[in-house]
Amino acid sequence: MMDNLHAYWRIDYVERTKSDSDDPFGWEEIGKSDAERLILFRSKFSFAIMNKYPYNPGHLLILPRKATADIGELAGDERVDFFATLCRAESLLKKALSPDGFNIGMNIGSAAGAGIPQHLHCHIVPRWNGDTNFMPIVANVKVLAQSQRAMFERLMAFVDIS
């Protein structure tokens, strides 16, 4: 008999619809602090937020403040700020988690695999040698060794020095 790993928190992701929110990342929710929204830091035109449905521990998203699906709609200073925010997030993850590498990328449009195609965002996923195993293949489950809240607190300890 096969054991089951339960990830009940993922039902929110599975059942969400495009109309659930004009602000799918929750960065402008009134009455919530950045810590409640898992926002690590903000810059003039961008911000870094923890992915609510991480592929790996420390998985972050970098978003422009401007709600756009098209990178070409960002002005020059917004593009520079977006990339600088990505670099700061990478530095933060290096200091806090010491990963062996990163997957960094964007899926632009539904056809390219964007889960939230209406708002441009860049994924930065820390990776460690040997962090893959049989679980995603055999059980279609990713095992995360630390809670999202604990990871947020761990990363926040390094925000000011990144």
VMD Tcl script that draws the C-alpha trace (Angstrom):
set ca {
  {0.00 0.00 0.00}
  {1.28 3.49 -0.90}
  {1.51 6.19 1.75}
  {0.02 9.56 0.90}
  {1.57 12.93 1.53}
  {-1.06 15.58 1.95}
  {-0.55 19.18 0.84}
  {-3.94 20.68 1.65}
  {-2.64 24.23 1.28}
  {-2.29 23.67 -2.50}
  {-6.07 23.52 -3.00}
  {-6.13 27.34 -2.96}
  {-3.82 27.30 -5.98}
  {-5.65 24.51 -7.78}
  {-9.09 26.08 -7.36}
  {-8.20 29.72 -7.92}
  {-9.59 31.44 -10.99}
  {-8.35 34.37 -13.01}
  {-11.19 36.47 -11.62}
  {-10.28 35.74 -7.98}
  {-8.29 38.95 -7.71}
  {-7.08 41.90 -9.68}
  {-4.05 41.69 -7.38}
  {-3.11 37.98 -7.51}
  {0.11 38.51 -5.55}
  {-1.59 40.37 -2.72}
  {0.94 43.18 -2.66}
  {-1.65 45.96 -2.41}
  {-4.09 44.29 0.00}
  {-5.30 46.96 2.41}
  {-4.81 46.23 6.07}
  {-2.13 43.57 5.62}
  {1.52 44.08 6.46}
  {4.34 43.13 4.13}
  {5.13 40.25 6.50}
  {1.56 38.92 6.19}
  {1.86 39.14 2.41}
  {5.37 37.57 2.49}
  {6.92 40.62 0.81}
  {10.63 40.61 1.61}
  {11.51 44.05 0.26}
  {10.42 46.78 -2.13}
  {12.28 49.08 -4.46}
  {11.02 52.14 -6.32}
  {9.43 50.14 -9.15}
  {9.57 46.48 -8.07}
  {9.32 44.14 -5.11}
  {10.39 40.66 -4.00}
  {7.80 38.31 -2.56}
  {7.89 34.68 -1.51}
  {6.06 32.33 -3.85}
  {2.97 31.06 -2.02}
  {3.29 27.77 -3.93}
  {7.08 27.19 -3.97}
  {8.95 24.73 -6.16}
  {11.80 24.71 -3.63}
  {12.49 26.33 -0.26}
  {13.22 30.03 -0.74}
  {11.41 30.30 -4.11}
  {10.86 34.03 -4.70}
  {9.02 36.12 -7.26}
  {10.20 39.50 -8.52}
  {7.39 41.75 -9.74}
  {7.19 45.20 -11.20}
  {4.79 47.49 -9.31}
  {3.19 48.30 -12.66}
  {0.53 45.69 -13.39}
  {1.44 44.53 -16.88}
  {1.79 41.25 -18.70}
  {4.27 42.66 -21.22}
  {7.90 43.37 -20.35}
  {7.95 45.86 -23.23}
  {5.47 48.06 -21.32}
  {8.03 48.74 -18.60}
  {9.89 52.04 -19.02}
  {13.68 51.96 -19.06}
  {14.06 52.87 -15.38}
  {11.43 50.28 -14.44}
  {13.36 47.59 -16.34}
  {16.63 48.53 -14.65}
  {14.94 48.50 -11.24}
  {13.30 45.13 -11.97}
  {16.68 43.57 -12.79}
  {18.36 45.24 -9.79}
  {15.61 43.79 -7.56}
  {16.26 40.35 -9.06}
  {20.00 40.74 -8.33}
  {19.29 41.82 -4.74}
  {17.01 38.79 -4.26}
  {19.70 36.47 -5.60}
  {22.22 37.99 -3.20}
  {19.78 37.59 -0.31}
  {19.23 33.91 -1.12}
  {22.99 33.30 -1.42}
  {23.61 34.81 2.03}
  {20.63 33.22 3.76}
  {20.55 29.76 2.18}
  {23.89 29.11 0.42}
  {22.35 27.33 -2.58}
  {24.52 25.63 -5.19}
  {22.70 27.37 -8.04}
  {19.47 28.99 -9.23}
  {16.73 28.62 -11.78}
  {15.72 32.13 -12.86}
  {13.06 32.72 -15.46}
  {9.78 34.12 -16.70}
  {6.84 32.46 -18.38}
  {5.12 35.15 -20.42}
  {1.58 34.26 -21.51}
  {-0.57 31.22 -20.83}
  {0.88 29.32 -23.79}
  {4.33 29.65 -22.21}
  {3.13 28.25 -18.89}
  {2.41 31.47 -16.99}
  {0.13 30.58 -14.08}
  {-0.72 34.26 -13.61}
  {-0.35 35.68 -17.12}
  {-1.90 39.07 -16.34}
  {1.06 40.27 -14.22}
  {4.67 39.92 -15.33}
  {6.87 38.22 -12.75}
  {10.24 36.49 -12.58}
  {10.86 33.31 -10.61}
  {14.09 32.81 -8.70}
  {14.40 29.28 -7.35}
  {17.38 28.29 -5.19}
  {18.78 24.86 -6.05}
  {21.10 22.49 -4.23}
  {23.09 19.57 -5.58}
  {20.93 16.53 -4.94}
  {17.70 18.46 -4.26}
  {15.83 16.34 -6.74}
  {14.56 12.92 -5.76}
  {11.95 10.36 -6.71}
  {8.99 12.08 -4.99}
  {7.95 14.39 -7.86}
  {8.18 11.51 -10.31}
  {6.61 8.71 -8.29}
  {4.13 10.61 -6.11}
  {3.73 13.92 -7.98}
  {4.69 15.62 -4.68}
  {7.48 18.01 -3.76}
  {8.74 17.70 -0.19}
  {9.66 21.02 1.43}
  {11.64 20.70 4.63}
  {10.67 24.05 6.17}
  {7.40 25.92 6.52}
  {6.85 29.04 4.45}
  {6.58 31.25 7.55}
  {9.85 29.86 8.97}
  {11.56 30.44 5.61}
  {10.21 34.02 5.50}
  {11.68 34.73 8.95}
  {14.99 33.16 7.92}
  {15.20 35.32 4.79}
  {14.12 38.51 6.58}
  {17.13 38.18 8.87}
  {19.30 38.83 5.78}
  {17.24 41.48 3.94}
  {19.16 44.50 5.23}
  {22.53 42.98 4.36}
  {21.62 41.83 0.83}
}
mol new
graphics top color blue
foreach p $ca { graphics top sphere $p radius 0.5 }
foreach p [lrange $ca 0 end-1] q [lrange $ca 1 end] { graphics top cylinder $p $q radius 0.2 }
display resetview
